[in-house]
Amino acid sequence: MTLPAGDMPLDRQCRIIAHQETGGANIWAFEKASGILTHPNKEKDSYRRKAKTLLHAPYDEKEEAYHWTDSQGIERKLCLVHRLDSPTSGVILGVDSPELSSSIKEAFSKRLVSKIYHAIILPSKVPLREGTWKDNLLVKREKGKLRVVRGNGPTALTRASVERSRIGLYGLSLLKLMPQTGRTHQLRIQCALRNIPILGDKNYGNFALNRKLAKASRVDRLCLHASKIELEINWKGRAFVFSADSPLPRSFGKLLS
């Protein structure tokens, strides 16, 4: 089935995985590939330099929306309701209504949106403590780069469990991570703080291990994937439920087999 998208100028490495119309507005779930920006980075002038972004269209930072004209000459927009870091793959949501966007953002802020991520790590010698991880994090800039450290900042909460342990040729493990908050680099830094940095992490990772496994497996990416998102909000007087799933990338299977 062709999902209505108004000739959406989606990057060829991304795809629509779910769509729903409600109350005259549309919501889409996209599967974003690793290395694709959620939106252009103004500081790096990435749109002008034709960096790969979710949509190939002008982006309004104030409105947090892409704009384009479809083949029928109709003006279209896609409002982003959340973000994924460029190296993270998986599910990301967008809508064509600023009002619906505001309602969904409010649901995110109230922790009413369920998100599941999967990450590949090399287990440490100390058994991983599953359950709720709690850290206070500070965002800093070092040499022009964004970096997060443990400090006297906002609380980051994540529920963590091991789905597969010490498997495959490389003895890696697959974690299931359910963030309860949405802090910058939250999952990446929380794994690093527990001495289990996510494989392929170029900010907080084990760089020697990253190089070794990238050479051996030919998989060179951050092994963090947004697998599922589910939300329920009240929209125009009735409950509105939406969910979308994205299977683990083939590269994950290659590393874990």
N, C-alpha and C positions, 0 to 999 in steps of 0.2 A: 504494500500500500504506500502511495506517495503521500508524505505528510505535508500539509500546507506550510509553506515557508516564504511565500512572496519572492521567489527567486533569490533567496538568501545567499549572499556571496561568501559561503562557508569555505574555509581552507580545505584543500583536498585531503589533508591528513586527519580531518575531523568529520564527524557525522552526527546526524540527528538520531537519537535512540528512543525518544518518547515525545509525545505531543498531546496536549489536552486543551480544549476550548471550554471556557466557563465564563458566564456573565459578560459575554462580548469581548473577552480578552483571551489571549493565547499564551500558553507556557510551553517551552521546549526544554528538553534535556539533551545536551550534546555530549559526545564522547570526544574529549580533547586529547590529542597526542602529546607525548613528552616533547619538550622543546618549542611548543607553540605558546605564545603569550596570550593571556586572557584578553588583554587589550593593549594598545600601543603604550609604550613608555615614553612620556613626554620628555623626561630628563635626558634620555638617550636619543631622542628624535627618531625613534624606531619606525614610526609609520612612514616618514619621508624616506628612510633608508630601506623601506620594503622588508622589514623584519616580518617573520611569520606570526600572524595573529589569528585569533579564532574566526573573525570575519575580515574580509578585505574590503573595508569601507571606512569612511571618516568616523572618528570617535569623539564624542563630546564629553570631556572629563567632568564638567559641572553636572551634567544630566546623567552621567554614567551610562551612556547609551551609544550604540552604533546607529548611523543613519545611511540610507541608500534609497535609490529609486528603482522599482522593479520594471519588468519588461512591459507592463501596462502603463507605465508612467506614474505609478502611485508611490507616494513617499512612504517609506517604511522605517521602523525603528526597532531595535532590540535593546531592552534595558537589562543590564547585568545585575543580579541580586546577590552575588558573592563572587569569589575569585579562587583560582588555583594558581600556585606558583608555576612558572614556565616549565621547569623540569618534571612537575607532577602530572601524571596522566589521569584520565577518568571523567567522571560525571560533573558537569557544570550546567547551571540553569540560567535561562533568560526568558523575558516576557516582553510583550509589545505594549504594555500598559504601565505608565508611571504609578498609577494608583495600586495596581496589583503588586508592582515591584516594592512599593513602600510597605504593603501588608506582609509580604514574604520576608523582607529585611527585618521587620519587627519580630516576626516569628523566629528568625535566626537569633536576634538579640535576647529573646526570652527563652532560648534553648528549647524551642519547640520543633526543631528540625533534627531528624536523625541522620547521621552520616557515618558510613563505614569505609575505612581505608584499609589497604593491605600493604605491608612493607616487608622487604627481604633484608635479613640481617645475618651476620655471623655471630652465633651465640658466644657469650663470654663464659669464663670458667665458673663464674658465680651464677647460680640459678636465678632466672629472671623472676622478679616479683610481679605476678599478674594482679589484676584488679584496677583500682583507680590510682593514676599517677597525678600528683599535685606539685606544681612548681610555680614560683614567682619569677617572671621573666622581664628583662629589660631589653629594649631595642636600641642599638647603637649604630653609629656609622664609623667604620674603620677604613681609612684610605679610600673613601668614597663608596664603600660597599656596605650594604645593610647586614648587620650581624646581631644575633640575639644571644644574651647571656643570662645566667641565673642571677637574680638580684632583687632589689626592693621595688618590684613592678607588679603589674596585674597578674592575677592567678590564672594558670593554665591547668585545665582538668581533662584527662583522657582515660577512658577505660581500655585496658590492654589485655590481650590473651594470646597464647601461642596456638596457631592452627596446625602447623606442621613443624616438627622439631628435628634438626640435624639430619636432613635428607639430601639425596642426590649426590652427585660427584663431588660437590664442594662442601658438603656438610652444613648447608645453610638452613635457616628457619624462616617460616612465614608467620608474621604477626598480623593480628586483627586489631585495628585501632579505631576507637570510637570517640572522637573529640567532643567534649561537652562545652568547650569554649572555642573561640576562633582567633587565637593569637598568631602574630606573624611567625612563620617557620615553626609553629608549635610542635608538630609531630617530629620534625627533624631534630630539633634541639632536645626534646624530651628523651628521644632514643639515645642521642649522643651523651646526655648527662648520665645515662645508665650503662655506659660503656658498650652499647650495642648500636653504633651509628648505622643509619640506613645505607645499604650498599649503593655506591655511586654518588653519594652526597659530596659535592665539591666545596661545601662550606664547613660542614661539621664532621665529615667522614674520616675513615681510615684511608688516607690517600695512597699508601703503599699497597694495601689490599685492593683498593679500587683499580689501580693500574694492573695488578697481577690478574685479577679475575676478568677485567675487560679484555686483556690480551688473550687469556685462555678461552673465554666463552664468546668473545666478540659481541658482548652486550655492554654498551657504554652509555648508561643513563642512570638517573636517580630511580631506584626501585621502590617508588611510592605511588600507589594507584588509588584513586577515589572510586570505590567499587559500587557504592549504593547511596542514594539519598531519598529520604521520605519526609513529607511534610503534610500537616493538616492545619488549615486555617479557616476562619470564618470570612467569607467573601460575598458581599452583597446579600447578606441575610441567610446564607446557608453554608454548611460545612463543605470544604473543598479539600480533597485528598489527592496527592500526586506522588508518584514514586518512579524511580528509574534505576536500572542496574547496568553495570558495565563489567563484562568478564575480565579476568586477569589477562594482561597482555601475553602474547606468545613468548616474549623475551623472559617473562617470569617462569614460564614452564620450562624453558631451556636451562635456566639456572638451577631449578629445583629438581630436574630429572637426572 
